[in-house]
Amino acid sequence: MPLYIGLMSGTSLDGIDAALVEIDDTPAGEHPRLLASHAEPMPATLRALLWELCHAQRASFADLAAAEEAFCRLQAQAVAALLAAAETPREAIAAIGSHGQTIEHAPYGHANGGHASGPAYTLQLDNPSRLAELTRIAVVADFRRRDLAAGGQAAPLAPAFHQALFRAPHEWRLVLNLGGFANLTLLPPHEEPLAPLGFDSGPANALLDAWHARHRGAAFDADGAWAASGRVDEALLARLLEEPFFHLPPPRSTGRELFHLDWLEKRLSGDERPEDVQATLAELTATSVALAVGMARERLAAPPPERLIPCGGGAHNRDLLGRLARRLPEARLADAAEWGWPADWLEAGAFAWLAQRRLAGLPGNLQSVTGAAGPRVLGGVYAA
C-alpha cells in the first residue's frame, strides 16, 4: 500500500514530528496505519529565530529567508532519520505532507489594539519546493489557505482525520488535542446523520509552558507537578474567562496572537504566588475545554461524550488530565494507542493523510468544523 510522510511543527517550537503512514489505495484512503515516527529536535538558534518572527510586528525578508532555509533543512533531516529508522527507501514514499511552521494565524484579520482589521490570513513558514529538492520526494503543502479562501477558519484541520480514525457505531466520542492550544472534535456515532464538530477551545500548553519557563527555567511542567502544588485562584480564573474568545460560537480558532504572557499579566493583581498562577492556568484549560464541549453538545443536541481521547503533549500531563476528568465526569478516558496511534503522532499523521487526500483529489476540510463555504481540496503539489 502507498506510504506517506506527515511533518508537523507546532506552537511549542520544540521540534519537527515526522510520521510514516500507510494508507490503502482506495480513493477514500481508509484505515491509515502508523508505521514509524521520529522527533527531530529544534536547534536553539532556529527556535529563537522562529520565536522572534512569531512575535515581530515587522520582519525582514532576509530573516524570513534564513528561517525558511534552516527550517526546510531540519524537515529534510527529519525525513532522512525517519526513513533510516524504518529502513524504507525514499522511492517508496508517494508524498510528504508538510504543515510548515505557523508564524501568524489571523482568521479575523490583523489584530491591532484589540480590534481586527483587513483581510483574514494565515501564514505558515515553509518552502515545499526546497523540501522536494532536498528529499527528492513530492511534497504537498499550504493546506490552510484554500479553506481560508472559501471563508473558513483554516483551522483546525485534524478533525477530518480524527473522524477517519475514531468515529464508531453507538458511541459519542471526544478527541481533544492538547498542544500549545486545545482543539476538540466531537464525533457522533455512525448511525447519527450528523457531521463532526470541531474548533479551538483556547490555550492548552502555550501559557503553562511560558509561565513555567519564566519561573522555573524548564521548558514545560512535567506531569503538571508544579501546577498540582498550587491552588486555583478563583478570582483570577474568573478574570481570565472574561476573554470574549471563550464565549464565541464555533467555528473559531486562535493562537499566540491572542493568548500570550502579556495577555496573562494584564489580568494579574500582582500578589499571586507563581505556583497558584500555574494551577489557575491549568484550570483555565480544563474549564475552557468544558465550556467548548457544552457549546458543541448544544449545537449537535448531543449527550455527554462517552469517551475522551486526548492527544498532543498535554496527554502526558497527569494534573491536566485529572482536571479534565473532573470537568467532564461522564467521559471515560481512553488512550489513542488503542487504535494504533500514540497520542504524540496524531497531528503529523493528519498531514500524511491530508497529502493522500490531495493526490486523490478529495476534500481535506470539514465544512462543519472550519465554516468554509463547502468541501475543498487542500494544498498544492510540488513534484520531486
C-alpha positions in Angstrom: 0.0 0.0 0.0 1.2 3.6 -0.6 3.3 5.3 2.0 3.1 8.9 3.1 5.1 11.1 5.5 3.5 13.8 7.6 5.5 16.6 9.1 4.3 18.8 11.9 5.9 21.6 13.9 3.6 23.1 16.5 3.4 26.3 18.5 5.8 24.9 21.1 8.7 25.2 18.6 10.4 22.2 20.2 11.0 20.2 17.0 9.5 18.5 14.0 7.4 15.4 14.3 7.6 13.0 11.4 5.2 10.1 10.9 5.4 7.3 8.3 1.9 6.3 7.4 0.5 3.5 5.3 -2.8 4.4 3.6 -4.8 2.0 1.4 -5.0 2.7 -2.3 -8.8 3.3 -2.4 -9.8 6.8 -3.3 -11.1 7.4 0.3 -7.7 6.5 1.8 -9.2 4.4 4.6 -7.5 2.8 7.5 -4.4 4.9 7.9 -1.8 3.0 9.8 1.2 4.4 11.6 4.4 2.5 10.7 7.2 4.6 12.2 7.8 8.0 13.8 10.7 10.3 14.5 11.0 13.6 16.5 13.7 15.9 15.2 14.7 18.4 18.0 14.6 22.1 17.1 18.1 23.7 17.4 18.1 26.6 19.9 19.2 29.1 17.3 16.4 28.3 14.9 13.9 28.2 17.7 15.0 31.7 18.8 14.7 33.0 15.2 11.2 31.5 14.8 10.1 32.8 18.2 11.2 36.3 17.2 9.3 36.1 13.9 6.2 34.8 15.6 6.1 37.9 17.8 7.5 40.5 15.4 5.5 43.5 14.3 7.8 43.7 11.3 10.2 41.1 9.8 12.9 41.4 7.1 12.9 39.3 4.0 16.4 38.2 4.9 15.3 36.9 8.3 12.3 35.1 6.7 14.6 33.5 4.1 17.2 32.4 6.7 14.5 30.9 8.9 12.8 29.2 6.0 16.1 27.6 4.7 17.0 26.4 8.2 13.5 25.0 8.8 13.4 23.2 5.5 16.8 21.6 6.1 15.6 20.5 9.5 12.5 18.9 7.9 14.8 17.1 5.4 16.8 15.8 8.4 13.6 14.5 10.0 12.6 12.8 6.8 16.0 11.1 6.4 16.1 10.0 10.0 12.5 8.6 9.7 13.3 6.6 6.6 16.5 5.3 8.0 14.8 4.1 11.2 12.0 2.5 9.2 14.5 1.0 6.7 12.4 2.4 3.9 13.8 3.9 0.6 12.6 7.4 -0.4 11.3 5.9 -3.7 8.6 4.1 -1.7 7.1 7.4 -0.5 4.2 8.8 -2.5 4.4 12.3 -0.9 5.3 14.3 2.1 2.6 16.3 3.7 4.2 19.4 5.2 2.3 21.7 7.6 5.1 24.2 7.9 5.6 26.5 10.9 2.8 28.8 11.7 4.1 32.4 12.1 0.8 34.1 12.5 -2.8 32.9 12.3 -5.4 35.7 11.8 -8.7 34.3 10.6 -10.5 37.5 11.6 -7.9 39.9 10.1 -4.9 41.7 11.7 -5.3 42.3 15.5 -4.4 45.8 16.4 -5.2 47.2 19.8 -7.8 44.6 20.4 -9.6 45.3 17.1 -9.3 43.2 13.9 -8.9 44.8 10.5 -8.0 43.9 7.0 -8.4 40.5 5.2 -8.2 37.2 7.0 -4.8 35.5 6.7 -2.8 32.6 7.9 1.0 32.3 7.4 3.0 29.1 7.6 6.7 29.5 7.0 7.6 26.7 4.6 9.3 26.2 1.2 7.9 23.0 -0.3 10.0 23.5 -3.5 13.1 23.4 -1.4 12.0 20.4 0.7 11.2 18.5 -2.5 14.7 19.4 -3.8 16.4 18.3 -0.6 14.4 15.0 -0.2 13.7 14.1 -3.8 10.2 13.3 -2.7 7.0 15.0 -3.9 5.7 17.5 -1.3 2.1 18.6 -0.6 1.9 21.8 1.4 0.0 25.1 2.0 -3.1 23.2 3.3 -4.7 26.0 5.2 -5.2 28.9 2.8 -7.7 27.2 0.4 -10.1 26.7 3.3 -9.5 30.3 4.3 -10.2 31.5 0.7 -13.5 29.6 0.9 -14.5 31.6 4.0 -13.3 29.1 6.6 -11.1 29.5 9.7 -8.4 27.3 8.1 -8.2 25.5 11.4 -8.4 23.0 12.9 -7.8 20.6 10.1 -7.2 17.5 12.2 -10.9 16.7 12.9 -11.4 15.1 9.4 -8.5 12.8 10.3 -10.0 12.2 13.7 -13.2 11.1 12.0 -11.4 8.7 9.8 -9.7 7.1 12.8 -12.1 7.2 15.7 -15.7 7.6 14.6 -17.6 4.4 15.7 -21.1 3.0 16.0 -23.2 3.6 19.0 -20.8 5.9 20.8 -20.2 9.7 21.0 -16.5 10.4 21.3 -14.5 13.4 22.0 -11.0 13.8 20.6 -9.0 16.5 22.4 -5.8 17.8 21.0 -3.7 19.4 23.8 -0.8 21.1 22.0 0.1 24.7 22.5 -3.6 25.3 22.1 -6.5 23.0 22.6 -8.9 21.9 19.9 -11.7 19.4 20.2 -13.5 17.1 17.8 -16.9 15.8 18.8 -17.7 12.7 16.8 -21.3 11.4 16.5 -21.8 7.7 16.2 -22.0 6.3 12.6 -25.8 6.0 12.8 -26.3 9.7 13.5 -26.8 11.7 10.4 -24.6 14.5 11.7 -21.2 15.9 10.7 -18.5 16.1 13.4 -18.0 19.4 15.1 -14.5 20.7 15.9 -12.9 24.0 16.9 -10.3 25.6 19.2 -11.3 25.9 22.8 -8.4 28.1 23.9 -4.9 27.8 25.3 -3.5 24.4 26.4 0.3 24.2 26.9 1.2 27.6 25.5 0.6 29.7 28.7 1.5 26.8 31.0 4.9 26.4 29.3 5.7 30.1 29.1 4.8 30.7 32.8 6.8 27.7 33.9 9.8 28.7 31.8 9.8 32.1 33.3 9.7 31.0 36.9 11.3 27.5 36.9 13.7 27.7 33.9 12.5 24.5 32.3 10.5 24.4 29.0 7.5 22.6 30.5 5.9 21.5 33.7 6.5 17.7 33.7 3.3 15.8 34.7 1.8 19.2 35.8 3.7 18.7 39.1 4.2 22.4 39.7 0.5 23.2 38.8 -0.6 20.5 41.2 1.4 22.1 44.0 -0.5 25.4 43.7 -4.1 26.4 44.4 -6.6 27.8 41.9 -7.1 31.5 42.3 -10.8 31.7 41.6 -10.8 35.5 41.2 -8.0 35.3 38.6 -9.8 32.4 36.8 -12.9 34.5 36.5 -10.9 37.4 35.0 -9.3 35.1 32.5 -12.6 33.6 31.5 -14.0 37.1 30.7 -11.9 36.9 27.5 -14.5 37.1 24.7 -12.9 34.3 22.7 -14.1 31.7 25.2 -17.7 32.7 24.5 -17.6 32.9 20.7 -19.8 30.3 18.9 -17.9 28.0 16.6 -16.4 28.0 14.0 -13.4 29.6 15.8 -9.6 29.3 16.0 -6.9 31.1 17.9 -3.2 31.2 18.7 -0.3 33.1 20.2 -1.7 36.3 18.6 -4.3 36.4 21.4 -3.0 34.2 24.2 0.5 35.1 25.4 2.2 36.2 28.6 1.3 39.9 28.1 -2.3 38.8 27.9 -2.0 37.0 31.2 0.0 39.7 33.0 -2.7 42.3 32.3 -5.1 40.2 34.3 -2.8 39.6 37.3 -3.2 41.6 40.5 0.5 41.3 41.2 0.4 39.4 44.5 -0.3 35.9 43.3 2.1 33.1 44.1 3.6 31.8 40.8 2.5 28.2 41.5 -1.0 29.4 42.1 -1.0 31.1 38.7 0.2 27.8 37.2 -2.6 25.9 38.8 -5.1 28.6 37.6 -3.8 28.3 34.0 -4.3 24.5 34.1 -7.8 25.0 35.4 -8.4 27.6 32.7 -7.5 25.0 30.1 -9.9 22.4 31.7 -12.7 24.9 32.2 -12.4 26.4 28.6 -12.5 22.8 27.2 -15.6 22.1 29.2 -17.3 25.3 28.0 -16.4 24.4 24.4 -17.8 20.8 24.8 -21.0 22.3 26.1 -21.2 24.5 23.0 -20.6 21.6 20.8 -23.2 19.4 22.5 -25.7 22.2 22.3 -25.0 22.6 18.6 -25.5 18.9 17.8 -28.1 18.2 20.5 -25.6 15.6 21.7 -25.4 13.6 25.0 -22.2 13.8 27.1 -19.4 12.1 25.2 -18.8 8.6 26.4 -15.1 8.5 25.6 -12.4 11.2 25.8 -9.3 10.6 23.6 -6.5 13.1 24.5 -3.6 13.7 22.1 -0.7 16.1 21.8 1.8 16.9 24.6 -0.9 17.6 27.1 -1.9 14.0 27.0 1.1 13.3 29.2 0.1 15.9 31.8 -1.5 13.9 34.7 -2.6 17.0 36.6 -4.3 18.5 33.5 -6.0 15.1 32.7 -7.3 15.0 36.3 -8.8 18.4 35.9 -10.4 17.5 32.6 -11.8 14.3 34.2 -13.4 16.4 36.9 -14.9 18.8 34.4 -16.1 16.0 32.1 -17.0 13.3 34.5 -19.1 11.2 32.1 -16.4 10.8 29.5 -14.2 7.7 30.0 -10.5 8.5 29.4 -9.1 6.4 26.5 -5.6 6.1 25.1 -5.3 6.8 21.3 -2.7 4.0 21.2 -5.6 1.6 21.5 -6.2 2.4 17.8 -2.6 2.2 16.9 -1.9 5.9 17.2 0.1 7.1 20.2 -1.1 10.5 21.3 2.1 12.3 20.1 1.8 11.3 16.5 -1.8 12.2 15.5 -1.1 15.7 14.2 1.9 14.6 12.0 -0.3 11.6 10.9 -3.1 14.0 9.9 -0.8 15.8 7.4 0.3 12.5 5.8 -3.4 11.7 5.4 -4.2 15.2 4.0 -1.4 14.7 1.5 -3.1 11.4 0.3 -6.4 13.3 0.0 -4.8 15.9 -2.1 -3.2 13.4 -4.5 -6.6 11.6 -4.7 -8.4 14.9 -5.5 -10.5 14.6 -2.4 -11.6 17.3 0.1 -9.5 17.6 3.3 -11.6 20.0 5.3 -14.9 19.7 7.1 -17.4 22.5 6.5 -18.9 21.8 9.9 -15.5 22.5 11.5 -14.0 25.4 9.7 -17.1 27.1 8.4 -15.8 27.1 4.8 -18.4 27.5 2.0 -18.0 23.8 1.3 -15.6 20.9 1.0 -12.3 21.9 -0.6 -9.3 20.0 -1.9 -6.4 21.4 0.2 -2.8 22.0 -0.6 -0.5 22.3 -3.5 1.7 19.6 -5.0 5.4 20.1 -5.6 6.9 17.4 -7.7 10.1 15.6 -6.6 
